[in-house]
Amino acid sequence: MSIIAVTLTKIIDYDFPVVGVFEFMDKSGEVIVIHEKLPVLGVDGDAMELNLPMKVTMECAITFSSKDALQIDTSQPHGICDIEDRTRFEVSAELVMR
C-alpha cells in the first residue's frame, strides 16, 4: 500500500465513531472531499481537542503511474470514497509516499 497526504478540515459528527471531513487536491486542482471515521485514518484522541486543520495520511493503492502523476484508488484497503462515491483519482506524485 501507498500513503497519500490529506487534511482533516473539520468534524461533522461527534457521536462514536467521530466522523471528519478530509480533503486533498487532485492533479486538475479539484478539491476531493471525503467524509470518514477518524479511526479509519488513524486519528486518535479527543475530537474536541484536535487542532484543525491537521495533516494526516490515508492508505491507498497506486493503479497507474506516469512521469509526473499517479492514479490512486482509495477503496483499497479501507473502502474509502469521496462524497460523490468516486475512488480513483489522478494526483501529483509528490502527494504520495510509497
N, C-alpha and C positions, 0 to 999 in steps of 0.2 A: 504494500500500500504506500501511497504518497500522502503528503500533507499540504493543504493549502491554507494560507493566512486569511482569516476572516475577522470582522469586527463585530463584537456584541454591542449593539447600539442602545437597546432598551429592553426592559422586562414587560411582557404583555399579560402574563398570568402568574400570580404569586402562589396559587394553590399548588400542592405537591402533585407531580413534579413541576417545578418552576419552568416556564417557557419564555424564551427570549427571542429577539429579532437579531439575526446575524446577517451581515452584508459583506459582499465583495464585488469588485468590478470586473466585468468580462473584457475581452480584447477590444470590443467595439465601444466600450465606455458605458455600457448599461450597468446600472447597479442591480445586482442579483440579491433578492431578499428571501431569507429563509426563516421560518418560524420553527423552532426546535426546542426540545427539553434541554436545559443546561447540562445535566449529567452526560447526555449523549456526546456533547462536545468537550467533555472533561472540565467543565466549570463547576467547582466545588465552593462551598461556603454559603454564608447567609446572603441571599439575594438583595436584602435591604442594605447591605454594607458594600456591595460591589461599586467600584469606581468606574462608571461608564462615561464614554465608550472605552472598551478594552479589547486588546488584540488577543485572539485565541486561534487555535488551529483546528482544522477539520480534516479527517481522513477522506481520501478519495482514490479512485483508480484512474490512471492515465490510459486513455483509449486511442489516442493518436498524438504524434509528436512531429513538429516541423522545426525549422531553424529558430524561429522566434516565438512560437506559440504552442500550446498544448491543448488537447481536448481532454477534459476530465469528466468523470462520471461520479456524481455524489451519491448515487444509490448504493455504491459499494464502499464500505462494508456495512453501513448502518441504515440504509434505506432512506436517505435524506433527499428531499426535493425542495424546489423553491415554491413560492406562493402560487405559481402558475403550473405546478406539477411537472416542471422540467427537471431533468437530472444530468444532462450533458451540456457542457459549456466550454467555449474556447477562451482561454485565459493566457495572459503573458507568462512566459516561462519563469520570470523572477518571482511570481506569486507561489510557485510550487516547490516544495522541498521533497526530494526523492529519498 
